[in-house]
Amino acid sequence: MFLFILDDGLARHLVKRILPLLMDHLKGTVGFLGLCAIRKVLDKDKTIHLISIIGRSNFRVDQSTITTVIAGIRNQCG
């Protein structure tokens, strides 16, 4: 599986505009943590806690992303 992690908004926009075929392989940090929890690479509860902390920090991520990723972890991991 090919995956790359990119959080910078400008860089993400450039990938979307110039290399749109790569968008299916693009994750941000929070999405990557969620994927790792779903694939059982990381502990579900610890990952949810970490993502919650990220959501309260100065890390620039939409609250909707935090909510969506946590919901995905809960739905996929039971």
N, C-alpha and C positions, 0 to 999 in steps of 0.2 A: 504494500500500500504506500502510495506517495502522498505526503501531507506536509504542508509548510505553515508555520505560525507567523502571523503578521498582525500587529496591533495598530500601527501607524495609519491614520485615516487617509492621508495623501497617497501613501504607497498602496493601500488597498484599492483606492479609486483608480490608480494607474493600472494595477493588475486587471481590474474589471474592464477598463477601457481598452487596454492594449493587448492583454492576454486573457480574454474571457474564458477560454477553455480551462484555465487553471483554477477558476473560482470554486469548482467542486472539491478541490484539494486544499483550500484555504481555511484556516481556523485562526481565531484569536486565542489569546491565553486562556480565557475563561472557557471557551468552547473546547479547547484541547483538554483542559482539566476534566470537563464533563465527559468527553469521549473516553478518557482514561478510566474514569469511574464506571462508566457503562461497560467497558471491556474488562473490568475487574483488575486493572493494573493498579488502581488506587482504591483505598477504602471509601465506600460510599459516604458514610457519615462525616469522615474527616474532610473529604473533598467538598461536601456541601458547606461545612463550617468554613473552610478556606475561601470558597467562592463568596460566602456571606461577608467575610472580612474584607475581601477585595472590593465588594460592593459598597462598603462603608469607608473605604480608603480614598485617597486622591487619584487612584488609578482611573484613567478616563475610559469608562465603560458604561453603556446605557443600563439603567436599572431594569429595563425590559429584557436585556440580554441575561442579566443575573437571574431574573425570575424564570425565564424560559429554560436556561440550562439546568437550574436546580429542579424544575418540574420534570425535565427530561430524564435526569438522574433518578428521581423518585419513581417515575413511570417505568423505566427500563430495569431498575434494580429492585423493585418491590418495596 
